[in-house]
Amino acid sequence: MIKSVIKGVGSYLPEKVLTNDDISEFVDTSDEWIYGRTGIKQRHIAADNQLTSDLAYNASIRAIKDANISPSEIDLIILATSTPDQVFPSTAVKLQDKLKIKFGAAFDIHAVCSGFIYALSTADNFIKSGKYSKVLVVGSETYSRIIDWNDRSTCVLFGDGAGAFILEAINSNSEDYNEGIFDSVIRSDGEYRTKLFCDGGPSMSRDQLHFISMDGKEVYKHAVEKQTAIVEDLLKTSKIDIEDIDWFVPHQANLRILDATAKKLRLDKNKIIITVDQHANTSSASIPVAMDHAIQIGKIKRGDILLLEAFGAGFTWGAVLLKY
């Protein structure tokens, strides 16, 4: 029986930090208003010469070092992003080139804030198929490039960053949940695609500005509802109780959403990894960034059972259950 085990974790946040007070200098808002509604204190912004692939490269190098492997051992790269460097080729193949990997495969996944969960689930299934043995899974975003910095309802919410996992195939004679990824679930419902979207695109318009638009109330309602339901389904099929979870590592979008989801799941708030205050919503990068931070400060340790979940535009959502 082949299982996927997380061998390395890494993340990268750009050097430039934009605080709530900084934003209040050019938008009618305040630190009190932003923090009270979102739990966000600051966000990181990519330099003008930094692309999504650059952020992905920095996070990947750190994950590779943590896994104690060579880039040449990686035979598949799956990169989740909704802010690619260009329309084509994929950002994943650019990352492959930066890492000087000359074989295997690389491709992007676009599921917005759920992208990393989609990528992780896809990588796990590729490994279980026996086709690949070491997979680099990356979430990388430069949302500062698609934000209307005059819109205080959205510009305060997002930041730039990247995170990465190295998944490795292991052969196990046990079906028990003793290590690696237990199970994953991904879902979507395109009926709600207009509730959170980014304008434009090459097929729609050459001139339209690419800015984020969001119906905050609808996003909040569906995020809590759908995340709760999918986690309950995953726990039921895995025959694991919520009390068995050591750490809940959710997509870092909004502190209110995290709190409401944990409350509905009857999950101890002390088990939630929260980093949204430090980097805001980094979309597909937020889960690996949060997990890497929690590992670095000694919260998440080897052997811990983790529940990862996310919700994003589309709507898309998903969850992964694993032992680190």
Helices and strands as residue ranges (DSSP letters): E 2-12, E 16-19, H 20-23, H 31-38, E 42-45, H 52-67, G 71-73, E 76-80, H 91-98, E 105-109, G 112-114, H 115-128, E 134-142, G 143-145, H 152-155, E 160-171, E 180-188, G 190-192, E 196-198, E 212-214, H 216-238, G 242-244, E 247-250, H 255-265, G 269-271, H 276-279, G 283-285, H 286-296, E 305-312, E 316-323
